[in-house]
Amino acid sequence: MHRCTMKTKKELVMGLLKENTDGLTIIEMAKELKISRNTVPVILAELKGEGVIRIRPVGKAKLHYWRGKQ
């Protein structure tokens, strides 16, 4: 497996958020990308720190949206 041909998990999450403009929960992202439910929040925290996503609470869940560079 060559690093240059494989997308990182962060790139996969970013791509998924860009495609799904209605927002996604952590569980939805984990299922879609077939990655650990515990890995997704770590990636989202990094993206939030970069200011490229926004998070909207909906009941107990949180929907995550792509915002892009500010």
N, CA, C and O atoms as a Maestro MAE file, in Angstrom:
{
 s_m_m2io_version
 :::
 2.0.0
}

f_m_ct {
 s_m_title
 :::
 protein
 m_atom[280] {
  # First column is atom index #
  i_m_mmod_type
  r_m_x_coord
  r_m_y_coord
  r_m_z_coord
  i_m_residue_number
  s_m_chain_name
  s_m_pdb_residue_name
  s_m_pdb_atom_name
  i_m_atomic_number
  :::
  1 25 0.832 -1.177 0.000 1 A "MET " " N  " 7
  2 3 0.000 0.000 0.000 1 A "MET " " CA " 6
  3 2 0.879 1.244 0.000 1 A "MET " " C  " 6
  4 15 1.655 1.476 0.927 1 A "MET " " O  " 8
  5 25 0.745 2.018 -1.033 2 A "HIS " " N  " 7
  6 3 1.534 3.233 -1.151 2 A "HIS " " CA " 6
  7 2 0.756 4.420 -0.615 2 A "HIS " " C  " 6
  8 15 -0.420 4.609 -0.925 2 A "HIS " " O  " 8
  9 25 1.431 5.206 0.186 3 A "ARG " " N  " 7
  10 3 0.814 6.366 0.825 3 A "ARG " " CA " 6
  11 2 0.278 7.362 -0.212 3 A "ARG " " C  " 6
  12 15 -0.738 8.015 0.022 3 A "ARG " " O  " 8
  13 25 0.956 7.475 -1.344 4 A "CYS " " N  " 7
  14 3 0.554 8.486 -2.328 4 A "CYS " " CA " 6
  15 2 -0.762 8.123 -3.028 4 A "CYS " " C  " 6
  16 15 -1.432 9.005 -3.564 4 A "CYS " " O  " 8
  17 25 -1.137 6.848 -3.031 5 A "THR " " N  " 7
  18 3 -2.366 6.454 -3.711 5 A "THR " " CA " 6
  19 2 -3.543 6.291 -2.754 5 A "THR " " C  " 6
  20 15 -4.694 6.236 -3.189 5 A "THR " " O  " 8
  21 25 -3.269 6.215 -1.482 6 A "MET " " N  " 7
  22 3 -4.339 6.024 -0.504 6 A "MET " " CA " 6
  23 2 -4.708 7.357 0.142 6 A "MET " " C  " 6
  24 15 -3.838 8.146 0.512 6 A "MET " " O  " 8
  25 25 -5.988 7.589 0.269 7 A "LYS " " N  " 7
  26 3 -6.438 8.795 0.971 7 A "LYS " " CA " 6
  27 2 -6.317 8.548 2.467 7 A "LYS " " C  " 6
  28 15 -6.551 7.439 2.948 7 A "LYS " " O  " 8
  29 25 -5.949 9.591 3.192 8 A "THR " " N  " 7
  30 3 -5.911 9.470 4.641 8 A "THR " " CA " 6
  31 2 -7.345 9.469 5.168 8 A "THR " " C  " 6
  32 15 -8.271 9.872 4.464 8 A "THR " " O  " 8
  33 25 -7.520 9.024 6.383 9 A "LYS " " N  " 7
  34 3 -8.855 9.029 6.990 9 A "LYS " " CA " 6
  35 2 -9.397 10.448 7.064 9 A "LYS " " C  " 6
  36 15 -10.593 10.672 6.878 9 A "LYS " " O  " 8
  37 25 -8.522 11.402 7.334 10 A "LYS " " N  " 7
  38 3 -8.936 12.810 7.386 10 A "LYS " " CA " 6
  39 2 -9.456 13.246 6.023 10 A "LYS " " C  " 6
  40 15 -10.490 13.909 5.943 10 A "LYS " " O  " 8
  41 25 -8.757 12.884 4.949 11 A "GLU " " N  " 7
  42 3 -9.206 13.240 3.596 11 A "GLU " " CA " 6
  43 2 -10.545 12.586 3.271 11 A "GLU " " C  " 6
  44 15 -11.390 13.190 2.611 11 A "GLU " " O  " 8
  45 25 -10.740 11.351 3.734 12 A "LEU " " N  " 7
  46 3 -12.007 10.658 3.509 12 A "LEU " " CA " 6
  47 2 -13.158 11.370 4.211 12 A "LEU " " C  " 6
  48 15 -14.231 11.547 3.634 12 A "LEU " " O  " 8
  49 25 -12.931 11.778 5.462 13 A "VAL " " N  " 7
  50 3 -13.970 12.498 6.220 13 A "VAL " " CA " 6
  51 2 -14.271 13.828 5.541 13 A "VAL " " C  " 6
  52 15 -15.435 14.203 5.400 13 A "VAL " " O  " 8
  53 25 -13.234 14.539 5.121 14 A "MET " " N  " 7
  54 3 -13.434 15.823 4.450 14 A "MET " " CA " 6
  55 2 -14.259 15.646 3.173 14 A "MET " " C  " 6
  56 15 -15.185 16.416 2.920 14 A "MET " " O  " 8
  57 25 -13.928 14.650 2.384 15 A "GLY " " N  " 7
  58 3 -14.654 14.390 1.148 15 A "GLY " " CA " 6
  59 2 -16.111 14.051 1.401 15 A "GLY " " C  " 6
  60 15 -16.999 14.512 0.684 15 A "GLY " " O  " 8
  61 25 -16.353 13.241 2.428 16 A "LEU " " N  " 7
  62 3 -17.718 12.841 2.764 16 A "LEU " " CA " 6
  63 2 -18.549 14.048 3.198 16 A "LEU " " C  " 6
  64 15 -19.708 14.182 2.804 16 A "LEU " " O  " 8
  65 25 -17.959 14.921 4.005 17 A "LEU " " N  " 7
  66 3 -18.675 16.114 4.459 17 A "LEU " " CA " 6
  67 2 -18.965 17.065 3.296 17 A "LEU " " C  " 6
  68 15 -20.019 17.701 3.259 17 A "LEU " " O  " 8
  69 25 -18.036 17.159 2.354 18 A "LYS " " N  " 7
  70 3 -18.244 18.021 1.185 18 A "LYS " " CA " 6
  71 2 -19.400 17.501 0.333 18 A "LYS " " C  " 6
  72 15 -20.154 18.288 -0.238 18 A "LYS " " O  " 8
  73 25 -19.541 16.175 0.246 19 A "GLU " " N  " 7
  74 3 -20.595 15.555 -0.572 19 A "GLU " " CA " 6
  75 2 -21.974 15.633 0.089 19 A "GLU " " C  " 6
  76 15 -22.990 15.707 -0.603 19 A "GLU " " O  " 8
  77 25 -22.011 15.617 1.416 20 A "ASN " " N  " 7
  78 3 -23.270 15.555 2.157 20 A "ASN " " CA " 6
  79 2 -23.568 16.897 2.812 20 A "ASN " " C  " 6
  80 15 -23.224 17.130 3.971 20 A "ASN " " O  " 8
  81 25 -24.204 17.761 2.061 21 A "THR " " N  " 7
  82 3 -24.436 19.128 2.537 21 A "THR " " CA " 6
  83 2 -25.530 19.217 3.601 21 A "THR " " C  " 6
  84 15 -25.700 20.266 4.222 21 A "THR " " O  " 8
  85 25 -26.274 18.129 3.818 22 A "ASP " " N  " 7
  86 3 -27.306 18.121 4.851 22 A "ASP " " CA " 6
  87 2 -26.737 17.822 6.232 22 A "ASP " " C  " 6
  88 15 -27.473 17.845 7.219 22 A "ASP " " O  " 8
  89 25 -25.442 17.543 6.319 23 A "GLY " " N  " 7
  90 3 -24.793 17.253 7.586 23 A "GLY " " CA " 6
  91 2 -24.819 15.767 7.912 23 A "GLY " " C  " 6
  92 15 -25.695 15.035 7.450 23 A "GLY " " O  " 8
  93 25 -23.853 15.330 8.711 24 A "LEU " " N  " 7
  94 3 -23.728 13.926 9.099 24 A "LEU " " CA " 6
  95 2 -23.369 13.814 10.570 24 A "LEU " " C  " 6
  96 15 -22.705 14.684 11.134 24 A "LEU " " O  " 8
  97 25 -23.821 12.722 11.180 25 A "THR " " N  " 7
  98 3 -23.423 12.426 12.559 25 A "THR " " CA " 6
  99 2 -22.128 11.611 12.526 25 A "THR " " C  " 6
  100 15 -21.710 11.123 11.476 25 A "THR " " O  " 8
  101 25 -21.519 11.481 13.674 26 A "ILE " " N  " 7
  102 3 -20.291 10.693 13.793 26 A "ILE " " CA " 6
  103 2 -20.552 9.245 13.383 26 A "ILE " " C  " 6
  104 15 -19.753 8.648 12.662 26 A "ILE " " O  " 8
  105 25 -21.661 8.686 13.839 27 A "ILE " " N  " 7
  106 3 -21.974 7.284 13.529 27 A "ILE " " CA " 6
  107 2 -22.188 7.104 12.029 27 A "ILE " " C  " 6
  108 15 -21.724 6.119 11.454 27 A "ILE " " O  " 8
  109 25 -22.884 8.041 11.389 28 A "GLU " " N  " 7
  110 3 -23.098 7.953 9.942 28 A "GLU " " CA " 6
  111 2 -21.773 7.982 9.184 28 A "GLU " " C  " 6
  112 15 -21.578 7.225 8.233 28 A "GLU " " O  " 8
  113 25 -20.866 8.856 9.610 29 A "MET " " N  " 7
  114 3 -19.560 8.936 8.951 29 A "MET " " CA " 6
  115 2 -18.764 7.655 9.140 29 A "MET " " C  " 6
  116 15 -18.163 7.144 8.195 29 A "MET " " O  " 8
  117 25 -18.763 7.135 10.369 30 A "ALA " " N  " 7
  118 3 -18.013 5.909 10.655 30 A "ALA " " CA " 6
  119 2 -18.533 4.742 9.817 30 A "ALA " " C  " 6
  120 15 -17.744 3.977 9.263 30 A "ALA " " O  " 8
  121 25 -19.846 4.605 9.725 31 A "LYS " " N  " 7
  122 3 -20.433 3.517 8.938 31 A "LYS " " CA " 6
  123 2 -20.110 3.661 7.466 31 A "LYS " " C  " 6
  124 15 -19.710 2.694 6.817 31 A "LYS " " O  " 8
  125 25 -20.281 4.861 6.934 32 A "GLU " " N  " 7
  126 3 -20.060 5.113 5.505 32 A "GLU " " CA " 6
  127 2 -18.602 4.857 5.108 32 A "GLU " " C  " 6
  128 15 -18.329 4.278 4.056 32 A "GLU " " O  " 8
  129 25 -17.679 5.292 5.953 33 A "LEU " " N  " 7
  130 3 -16.252 5.186 5.629 33 A "LEU " " CA " 6
  131 2 -15.616 3.899 6.148 33 A "LEU " " C  " 6
  132 15 -14.458 3.602 5.855 33 A "LEU " " O  " 8
  133 25 -16.399 3.134 6.929 34 A "LYS " " N  " 7
  134 3 -15.896 1.883 7.515 34 A "LYS " " CA " 6
  135 2 -14.629 2.118 8.339 34 A "LYS " " C  " 6
  136 15 -13.633 1.405 8.217 34 A "LYS " " O  " 8
  137 25 -14.714 3.151 9.186 35 A "ILE " " N  " 7
  138 3 -13.639 3.420 10.134 35 A "ILE " " CA " 6
  139 2 -14.230 3.463 11.535 35 A "ILE " " C  " 6
  140 15 -15.446 3.562 11.699 35 A "ILE " " O  " 8
  141 25 -13.380 3.388 12.531 36 A "SER " " N  " 7
  142 3 -13.814 3.325 13.923 36 A "SER " " CA " 6
  143 2 -14.629 4.553 14.319 36 A "SER " " C  " 6
  144 15 -14.323 5.682 13.934 36 A "SER " " O  " 8
  145 25 -15.669 4.296 15.095 37 A "ARG " " N  " 7
  146 3 -16.506 5.368 15.631 37 A "ARG " " CA " 6
  147 2 -15.701 6.262 16.569 37 A "ARG " " C  " 6
  148 15 -16.068 7.415 16.797 37 A "ARG " " O  " 8
  149 25 -14.608 5.734 17.111 38 A "ASN " " N  " 7
  150 3 -13.748 6.520 18.006 38 A "ASN " " CA " 6
  151 2 -12.742 7.378 17.239 38 A "ASN " " C  " 6
  152 15 -12.240 8.366 17.775 38 A "ASN " " O  " 8
  153 25 -12.448 7.017 16.011 39 A "THR " " N  " 7
  154 3 -11.498 7.766 15.191 39 A "THR " " CA " 6
  155 2 -12.130 9.037 14.643 39 A "THR " " C  " 6
  156 15 -11.473 10.073 14.555 39 A "THR " " O  " 8
  157 25 -13.399 8.959 14.277 40 A "VAL " " N  " 7
  158 3 -14.079 10.089 13.636 40 A "VAL " " CA " 6
  159 2 -14.042 11.364 14.499 40 A "VAL " " C  " 6
  160 15 -13.713 12.425 13.968 40 A "VAL " " O  " 8
  161 25 -14.364 11.310 15.799 41 A "PRO " " N  " 7
  162 3 -14.328 12.549 16.600 41 A "PRO " " CA " 6
  163 2 -12.933 13.185 16.677 41 A "PRO " " C  " 6
  164 15 -12.813 14.406 16.773 41 A "PRO " " O  " 8
  165 25 -11.895 12.368 16.635 42 A "VAL " " N  " 7
  166 3 -10.531 12.892 16.662 42 A "VAL " " CA " 6
  167 2 -10.276 13.717 15.402 42 A "VAL " " C  " 6
  168 15 -9.716 14.812 15.466 42 A "VAL " " O  " 8
  169 25 -10.693 13.177 14.260 43 A "ILE " " N  " 7
  170 3 -10.535 13.881 12.984 43 A "ILE " " CA " 6
  171 2 -11.388 15.147 12.978 43 A "ILE " " C  " 6
  172 15 -10.934 16.201 12.535 43 A "ILE " " O  " 8
  173 25 -12.621 15.045 13.468 44 A "LEU " " N  " 7
  174 3 -13.519 16.203 13.492 44 A "LEU " " CA " 6
  175 2 -12.981 17.306 14.396 44 A "LEU " " C  " 6
  176 15 -13.132 18.486 14.080 44 A "LEU " " O  " 8
  177 25 -12.361 16.945 15.509 45 A "ALA " " N  " 7
  178 3 -11.787 17.953 16.409 45 A "ALA " " CA " 6
  179 2 -10.666 18.713 15.696 45 A "ALA " " C  " 6
  180 15 -10.528 19.925 15.857 45 A "ALA " " O  " 8
  181 25 -9.876 17.992 14.913 46 A "GLU " " N  " 7
  182 3 -8.804 18.632 14.147 46 A "GLU " " CA " 6
  183 2 -9.389 19.575 13.090 46 A "GLU " " C  " 6
  184 15 -8.912 20.697 12.919 46 A "GLU " " O  " 8
  185 25 -10.422 19.113 12.388 47 A "LEU " " N  " 7
  186 3 -11.060 19.945 11.361 47 A "LEU " " CA " 6
  187 2 -11.738 21.169 11.983 47 A "LEU " " C  " 6
  188 15 -11.725 22.255 11.404 47 A "LEU " " O  " 8
  189 25 -12.327 20.983 13.160 48 A "LYS " " N  " 7
  190 3 -12.961 22.111 13.852 48 A "LYS " " CA " 6
  191 2 -11.903 23.142 14.237 48 A "LYS " " C  " 6
  192 15 -12.123 24.346 14.108 48 A "LYS " " O  " 8
  193 25 -10.759 22.663 14.709 49 A "GLY " " N  " 7
  194 3 -9.657 23.559 15.057 49 A "GLY " " CA " 6
  195 2 -9.147 24.350 13.863 49 A "GLY " " C  " 6
  196 15 -8.685 25.483 14.004 49 A "GLY " " O  " 8
  197 25 -9.235 23.738 12.681 50 A "GLU " " N  " 7
  198 3 -8.818 24.416 11.453 50 A "GLU " " CA " 6
  199 2 -9.899 25.369 10.940 50 A "GLU " " C  " 6
  200 15 -9.658 26.165 10.032 50 A "GLU " " O  " 8
  201 25 -11.103 25.277 11.537 51 A "GLY " " N  " 7
  202 3 -12.198 26.155 11.154 51 A "GLY " " CA " 6
  203 2 -12.868 25.792 9.840 51 A "GLY " " C  " 6
  204 15 -13.475 26.648 9.197 51 A "GLY " " O  " 8
  205 25 -12.764 24.519 9.431 52 A "VAL " " N  " 7
  206 3 -13.331 24.125 8.131 52 A "VAL " " CA " 6
  207 2 -14.657 23.371 8.243 52 A "VAL " " C  " 6
  208 15 -15.270 23.042 7.227 52 A "VAL " " O  " 8
  209 25 -15.104 23.097 9.473 53 A "ILE " " N  " 7
  210 3 -16.414 22.472 9.651 53 A "ILE " " CA " 6
  211 2 -17.217 23.277 10.665 53 A "ILE " " C  " 6
  212 15 -16.668 24.043 11.458 53 A "ILE " " O  " 8
  213 25 -18.525 23.082 10.615 54 A "ARG " " N  " 7
  214 3 -19.384 23.646 11.660 54 A "ARG " " CA " 6
  215 2 -20.220 22.503 12.214 54 A "ARG " " C  " 6
  216 15 -20.492 21.520 11.525 54 A "ARG " " O  " 8
  217 25 -20.620 22.650 13.466 55 A "ILE " " N  " 7
  218 3 -21.353 21.597 14.166 55 A "ILE " " CA " 6
  219 2 -22.656 22.180 14.685 55 A "ILE " " C  " 6
  220 15 -22.677 23.249 15.294 55 A "ILE " " O  " 8
  221 25 -23.754 21.452 14.431 56 A "ARG " " N  " 7
  222 3 -25.073 21.914 14.879 56 A "ARG " " CA " 6
  223 2 -25.712 20.814 15.725 56 A "ARG " " C  " 6
  224 15 -25.969 19.720 15.222 56 A "ARG " " O  " 8
  225 25 -25.972 21.091 17.007 57 A "PRO " " N  " 7
  226 3 -26.643 20.100 17.857 57 A "PRO " " CA " 6
  227 2 -28.093 19.896 17.423 57 A "PRO " " C  " 6
  228 15 -28.820 20.859 17.177 57 A "PRO " " O  " 8
  229 25 -28.498 18.642 17.334 58 A "VAL " " N  " 7
  230 3 -29.883 18.290 17.010 58 A "VAL " " CA " 6
  231 2 -30.298 17.209 18.007 58 A "VAL " " C  " 6
  232 15 -29.977 16.034 17.829 58 A "VAL " " O  " 8
  233 25 -31.011 17.613 19.054 59 A "GLY " " N  " 7
  234 3 -31.326 16.659 20.121 59 A "GLY " " CA " 6
  235 2 -30.044 16.188 20.775 59 A "GLY " " C  " 6
  236 15 -29.206 17.002 21.164 59 A "GLY " " O  " 8
  237 25 -29.884 14.865 20.899 60 A "LYS " " N  " 7
  238 3 -28.666 14.305 21.492 60 A "LYS " " CA " 6
  239 2 -27.528 14.234 20.486 60 A "LYS " " C  " 6
  240 15 -26.361 14.139 20.867 60 A "LYS " " O  " 8
  241 25 -27.866 14.281 19.211 61 A "ALA " " N  " 7
  242 3 -26.855 14.146 18.156 61 A "ALA " " CA " 6
  243 2 -26.277 15.503 17.772 61 A "ALA " " C  " 6
  244 15 -26.810 16.551 18.136 61 A "ALA " " O  " 8
  245 25 -25.180 15.458 17.031 62 A "LYS " " N  " 7
  246 3 -24.587 16.664 16.461 62 A "LYS " " CA " 6
  247 2 -24.388 16.406 14.974 62 A "LYS " " C  " 6
  248 15 -23.821 15.389 14.573 62 A "LYS " " O  " 8
  249 25 -24.864 17.345 14.168 63 A "LEU " " N  " 7
  250 3 -24.633 17.252 12.731 63 A "LEU " " CA " 6
  251 2 -23.407 18.069 12.380 63 A "LEU " " C  " 6
  252 15 -23.228 19.187 12.864 63 A "LEU " " O  " 8
  253 25 -22.556 17.491 11.524 64 A "HIS " " N  " 7
  254 3 -21.323 18.127 11.112 64 A "HIS " " CA " 6
  255 2 -21.428 18.513 9.649 64 A "HIS " " C  " 6
  256 15 -21.876 17.722 8.820 64 A "HIS " " O  " 8
  257 25 -21.013 19.739 9.335 65 A "TYR " " N  " 7
  258 3 -21.124 20.296 7.994 65 A "TYR " " CA " 6
  259 2 -19.765 20.811 7.538 65 A "TYR " " C  " 6
  260 15 -18.965 21.284 8.345 65 A "TYR " " O  " 8
  261 25 -19.512 20.713 6.235 66 A "TRP " " N  " 7
  262 3 -18.299 21.281 5.664 66 A "TRP " " CA " 6
  263 2 -18.487 22.787 5.514 66 A "TRP " " C  " 6
  264 15 -19.519 23.235 5.015 66 A "TRP " " O  " 8
  265 25 -17.527 23.549 5.931 67 A "ARG " " N  " 7
  266 3 -17.578 24.996 5.824 67 A "ARG " " CA " 6
  267 2 -16.524 25.487 4.834 67 A "ARG " " C  " 6
  268 15 -16.726 26.495 4.157 67 A "ARG " " O  " 8
  269 25 -15.416 24.787 4.753 68 A "GLY " " N  " 7
  270 3 -14.315 25.206 3.881 68 A "GLY " " CA " 6
  271 2 -13.444 26.253 4.555 68 A "GLY " " C  " 6
  272 15 -13.719 26.680 5.676 68 A "GLY " " O  " 8
  273 25 -12.413 26.654 3.873 69 A "LYS " " N  " 7
  274 3 -11.474 27.636 4.429 69 A "LYS " " CA " 6
  275 2 -12.136 29.003 4.583 69 A "LYS " " C  " 6
  276 15 -12.894 29.442 3.718 69 A "LYS " " O  " 8
  277 25 -11.839 29.656 5.684 70 A "GLN " " N  " 7
  278 3 -12.420 30.979 5.960 70 A "GLN " " CA " 6
  279 2 -11.566 32.059 5.342 70 A "GLN " " C  " 6
  280 15 -11.884 33.242 5.461 70 A "GLN " " O  " 8
  :::
 }
 m_bond[279] {
  # First column is bond index #
  i_m_from
  i_m_to
  i_m_order
  :::
  1 1 2 1
  2 2 3 1
  3 3 4 2
  4 3 5 1
  5 5 6 1
  6 6 7 1
  7 7 8 2
  8 7 9 1
  9 9 10 1
  10 10 11 1
  11 11 12 2
  12 11 13 1
  13 13 14 1
  14 14 15 1
  15 15 16 2
  16 15 17 1
  17 17 18 1
  18 18 19 1
  19 19 20 2
  20 19 21 1
  21 21 22 1
  22 22 23 1
  23 23 24 2
  24 23 25 1
  25 25 26 1
  26 26 27 1
  27 27 28 2
  28 27 29 1
  29 29 30 1
  30 30 31 1
  31 31 32 2
  32 31 33 1
  33 33 34 1
  34 34 35 1
  35 35 36 2
  36 35 37 1
  37 37 38 1
  38 38 39 1
  39 39 40 2
  40 39 41 1
  41 41 42 1
  42 42 43 1
  43 43 44 2
  44 43 45 1
  45 45 46 1
  46 46 47 1
  47 47 48 2
  48 47 49 1
  49 49 50 1
  50 50 51 1
  51 51 52 2
  52 51 53 1
  53 53 54 1
  54 54 55 1
  55 55 56 2
  56 55 57 1
  57 57 58 1
  58 58 59 1
  59 59 60 2
  60 59 61 1
  61 61 62 1
  62 62 63 1
  63 63 64 2
  64 63 65 1
  65 65 66 1
  66 66 67 1
  67 67 68 2
  68 67 69 1
  69 69 70 1
  70 70 71 1
  71 71 72 2
  72 71 73 1
  73 73 74 1
  74 74 75 1
  75 75 76 2
  76 75 77 1
  77 77 78 1
  78 78 79 1
  79 79 80 2
  80 79 81 1
  81 81 82 1
  82 82 83 1
  83 83 84 2
  84 83 85 1
  85 85 86 1
  86 86 87 1
  87 87 88 2
  88 87 89 1
  89 89 90 1
  90 90 91 1
  91 91 92 2
  92 91 93 1
  93 93 94 1
  94 94 95 1
  95 95 96 2
  96 95 97 1
  97 97 98 1
  98 98 99 1
  99 99 100 2
  100 99 101 1
  101 101 102 1
  102 102 103 1
  103 103 104 2
  104 103 105 1
  105 105 106 1
  106 106 107 1
  107 107 108 2
  108 107 109 1
  109 109 110 1
  110 110 111 1
  111 111 112 2
  112 111 113 1
  113 113 114 1
  114 114 115 1
  115 115 116 2
  116 115 117 1
  117 117 118 1
  118 118 119 1
  119 119 120 2
  120 119 121 1
  121 121 122 1
  122 122 123 1
  123 123 124 2
  124 123 125 1
  125 125 126 1
  126 126 127 1
  127 127 128 2
  128 127 129 1
  129 129 130 1
  130 130 131 1
  131 131 132 2
  132 131 133 1
  133 133 134 1
  134 134 135 1
  135 135 136 2
  136 135 137 1
  137 137 138 1
  138 138 139 1
  139 139 140 2
  140 139 141 1
  141 141 142 1
  142 142 143 1
  143 143 144 2
  144 143 145 1
  145 145 146 1
  146 146 147 1
  147 147 148 2
  148 147 149 1
  149 149 150 1
  150 150 151 1
  151 151 152 2
  152 151 153 1
  153 153 154 1
  154 154 155 1
  155 155 156 2
  156 155 157 1
  157 157 158 1
  158 158 159 1
  159 159 160 2
  160 159 161 1
  161 161 162 1
  162 162 163 1
  163 163 164 2
  164 163 165 1
  165 165 166 1
  166 166 167 1
  167 167 168 2
  168 167 169 1
  169 169 170 1
  170 170 171 1
  171 171 172 2
  172 171 173 1
  173 173 174 1
  174 174 175 1
  175 175 176 2
  176 175 177 1
  177 177 178 1
  178 178 179 1
  179 179 180 2
  180 179 181 1
  181 181 182 1
  182 182 183 1
  183 183 184 2
  184 183 185 1
  185 185 186 1
  186 186 187 1
  187 187 188 2
  188 187 189 1
  189 189 190 1
  190 190 191 1
  191 191 192 2
  192 191 193 1
  193 193 194 1
  194 194 195 1
  195 195 196 2
  196 195 197 1
  197 197 198 1
  198 198 199 1
  199 199 200 2
  200 199 201 1
  201 201 202 1
  202 202 203 1
  203 203 204 2
  204 203 205 1
  205 205 206 1
  206 206 207 1
  207 207 208 2
  208 207 209 1
  209 209 210 1
  210 210 211 1
  211 211 212 2
  212 211 213 1
  213 213 214 1
  214 214 215 1
  215 215 216 2
  216 215 217 1
  217 217 218 1
  218 218 219 1
  219 219 220 2
  220 219 221 1
  221 221 222 1
  222 222 223 1
  223 223 224 2
  224 223 225 1
  225 225 226 1
  226 226 227 1
  227 227 228 2
  228 227 229 1
  229 229 230 1
  230 230 231 1
  231 231 232 2
  232 231 233 1
  233 233 234 1
  234 234 235 1
  235 235 236 2
  236 235 237 1
  237 237 238 1
  238 238 239 1
  239 239 240 2
  240 239 241 1
  241 241 242 1
  242 242 243 1
  243 243 244 2
  244 243 245 1
  245 245 246 1
  246 246 247 1
  247 247 248 2
  248 247 249 1
  249 249 250 1
  250 250 251 1
  251 251 252 2
  252 251 253 1
  253 253 254 1
  254 254 255 1
  255 255 256 2
  256 255 257 1
  257 257 258 1
  258 258 259 1
  259 259 260 2
  260 259 261 1
  261 261 262 1
  262 262 263 1
  263 263 264 2
  264 263 265 1
  265 265 266 1
  266 266 267 1
  267 267 268 2
  268 267 269 1
  269 269 270 1
  270 270 271 1
  271 271 272 2
  272 271 273 1
  273 273 274 1
  274 274 275 1
  275 275 276 2
  276 275 277 1
  277 277 278 1
  278 278 279 1
  279 279 280 2
  :::
 }
}
